[in-house]
């Protein structure tokens, strides 16, 4: 297991980030984040909740102890404090709690999965830093997928092909936020579902999938298939354990996504 400094530790409502990776949103947060060993971050909106400092926990929001899910997150943080060099010893999956609430918020139910054939996807309890994406955001994947991605990216570069990560792990709450933002722009749920799986059904939840781009190519566009990077992936990705999840005319009702690749079995 990699050290905790390279792990994102997952709880149902709160992520525990290693210090030094999150961008400050105020001078107060900047001082705390600069010294933090870990940062507790609310999943549904990205709010920084607390900084784990050498002298103790610093709350970054009022009434931290009333925060939903805080007790579970603090219990995990205590484990990290006691076993700081080892990180999380075993990687499991979080329960699929609150899934029905997320679906109902979009006017959906479990029949969505039956209709599309998409399986439910649990979130892992721990993810490994796999580098940074195009936008310099930390890229999180499960450890095996992180190793495979770094190896594949290096092999492509050896062949003078640049592979950029566009996005990797997404929580169920983050996926719901994608829908909410697109709904606010006037799209319908049906239109969004042709591009984004419903919360709980995206391969990105697993930490085994990532969207891939290349230099001077817009992200998540079908035109990616005409790039040298896509040709390289088509010819070589399987050797690193990656497959394209949504080819043309796939049975899930998802549009053709030449940029979306998954490590290992679904």
C-alpha positions, 0 to 999 in steps of 0.5 A: 500500500502506498503511503497515506500522503498519496491516498484519498480516503473515502467515506460516504459523505466526506473525503479525506485528502492528503495535505498539499493538494487542494487549492485555497479559497481564502487567506484563512484556508491558505494558512491552514491548508499549507500546514495540514497533514490531511483536509476533510472535504465535503463531497456534495459541493467540495467545501473544506470542512477541517484541516488536520494540523500537527497541533490538532483539528482546525474546523474550517466551517461553523458547527463542524460537529453537526456536519453530516457524516463527520463522525465516520470521517473523524474515525478514519482520520484517527486511524490515519493518525495512528498509522500515518505511514501505512495509510488505509490497509485494505481497500474496500467499497462504500455502501450504496446508501442514499442512491435512491434519493439521488435518483429520485432527485432526477425523476429516476428509479432503479428501473433505469439500471434495468432499462440500460443494463448499466450496473451499480458502481460502488465507490472505493474506500481509498484511491491513489494519486495517479498524477494530474489531469489537463487542468492540474487537478489531482487525478485519483484512481484505484492503485492498480489502475493508477499504476497502469495509467502511468505506465501507459502514458509513459509508453505513449510518450516514448512513441511521441504520443501525448496522452492527457487525463481529462478526469478520473474518479468521481463520487456519486455526489459529484455525478449528481452535481453534473446533472444539476449544472446541466439542468440549470443550463436548460438541458433535460434529464433525458438529454443528459443521460445520453452523455452521462450515466445516472449517479451510481451508474458511472464507471468513474465512481469505481476509480478504474475509468478515466477520460483521455485527451491529447494536446490541442484537442477539446475534451470529450469530443468525438473528433478525438478518434481522428487523433494520433493519440486515439490510434495509439490507444486503439492499438496499445491500450489493451496491453495495459489493461484498458478498454474503450467502454462505449463504442458505437452502437453500445447497448447502454444508450450512451453516445460513442465515447472514444475518450472514455477508457476503463481499466480491467473488468466492469 
